[in-house]
Amino acid sequence: MITIEEQKFIAYWSKKREESKLNPFFFVKGFTVGLVFSILVLICLGADWYKRATMDANTKLNPIVLFVALLLITLFLAIFYNSFKYEQNEQLFKELKHKDKSSNS
């Protein structure tokens, strides 16, 4: 027997799964996670927490290269989070449909 919340999720996801996998809401949430990660990397480099990394970053890294690398990390995390969240919802939807079908029969 499925609960009311599970029935609401089935109704919600049966409408939403027809849309594109690149849901902008999930993309924005993933982008913020990637941005926080990039900001933490910059804080670690700026705070001289690890002297060797700061020394290497100041001598070898061009600021443009560092910016592009952090932007790529942010975009990767945004896309990965979006895909992960979609697949997680799809898996839950399939499990609930199977549970509903087995409880009805």
C-alpha positions as CSV (number, residue, x, y, z in Angstrom):
1,M,0.0,0.0,0.0
2,I,1.5,3.3,-1.0
3,T,1.0,6.5,1.1
4,I,-0.5,9.8,0.0
5,E,2.9,11.4,-0.4
6,E,4.0,8.6,-2.6
7,Q,0.9,9.0,-4.8
8,K,1.6,12.7,-5.0
9,F,5.1,12.0,-6.1
10,I,3.9,9.6,-8.8
11,A,1.5,12.2,-10.1
12,Y,4.2,14.9,-10.0
13,W,6.9,12.8,-11.7
14,S,4.7,11.3,-14.3
15,K,4.2,14.9,-15.6
16,K,7.7,16.1,-15.1
17,R,9.5,13.1,-16.5
18,E,8.3,14.0,-20.0
19,E,10.2,17.3,-19.8
20,S,13.8,17.5,-20.7
21,K,16.5,16.0,-18.5
22,L,18.1,19.4,-18.2
23,N,15.7,20.9,-15.7
24,P,16.8,24.5,-15.0
25,F,15.9,24.2,-11.3
26,F,18.2,21.3,-10.7
27,F,20.9,23.0,-12.8
28,V,20.8,26.1,-10.6
29,K,21.0,24.0,-7.4
30,G,23.9,22.1,-8.9
31,F,25.6,25.3,-10.0
32,T,25.4,26.7,-6.5
33,V,27.0,23.6,-5.1
34,G,29.8,23.9,-7.7
35,L,30.2,27.6,-6.9
36,V,30.6,26.9,-3.2
37,F,33.2,24.3,-4.0
38,S,35.1,26.7,-6.2
39,I,34.9,29.4,-3.5
40,L,36.3,27.0,-0.9
41,V,39.2,26.3,-3.2
42,L,39.9,30.0,-3.6
43,I,39.7,30.5,0.1
44,C,42.2,27.7,0.7
45,L,44.6,29.2,-1.8
46,G,44.1,32.7,-0.5
47,A,44.4,31.9,3.2
48,D,47.9,30.3,2.8
49,W,46.5,27.2,4.5
50,Y,48.9,24.9,2.6
51,K,52.1,26.8,1.8
52,R,53.3,24.5,-0.9
53,A,50.0,24.7,-2.9
54,T,49.9,28.5,-2.5
55,M,53.5,28.8,-3.7
56,D,52.9,26.6,-6.7
57,A,49.7,28.4,-7.6
58,N,51.4,31.8,-7.4
59,T,54.3,30.7,-9.6
60,K,52.8,28.4,-12.1
61,L,49.1,29.2,-12.5
62,N,47.9,32.0,-14.7
63,P,44.8,33.6,-13.1
64,I,42.9,33.0,-16.3
65,V,43.7,29.3,-16.2
66,L,42.6,29.1,-12.6
67,F,39.3,30.9,-13.4
68,V,38.6,28.6,-16.3
69,A,39.4,25.5,-14.2
70,L,37.1,26.6,-11.5
71,L,34.4,27.5,-14.0
72,L,34.7,24.0,-15.6
73,I,34.5,22.4,-12.1
74,T,31.4,24.4,-11.4
75,L,29.8,23.5,-14.7
76,F,30.7,19.8,-14.2
77,L,29.2,19.7,-10.8
78,A,26.0,21.4,-12.0
79,I,25.5,19.0,-14.9
80,F,26.4,16.0,-12.6
81,Y,24.0,17.1,-9.9
82,N,21.2,17.6,-12.5
83,S,21.7,14.2,-14.0
84,F,22.0,12.5,-10.5
85,K,18.8,14.2,-9.3
86,Y,16.9,13.2,-12.4
87,E,18.0,9.6,-12.2
88,Q,17.2,9.5,-8.4
89,N,13.7,10.7,-9.0
90,E,13.3,8.3,-12.0
91,Q,14.4,5.3,-9.8
92,L,12.0,6.3,-7.0
93,F,9.2,6.6,-9.5
94,K,9.8,3.1,-10.9
95,E,10.0,1.6,-7.5
96,L,6.7,3.3,-6.4
97,K,5.0,2.2,-9.6
98,H,6.1,-1.4,-9.0
99,K,5.0,-1.2,-5.4
100,D,1.6,0.2,-6.5
101,K,1.2,-2.5,-9.1
102,S,2.1,-5.3,-6.8
103,S,-0.2,-4.0,-4.0
104,N,-3.1,-3.8,-6.4
105,S,-2.8,-7.3,-7.7
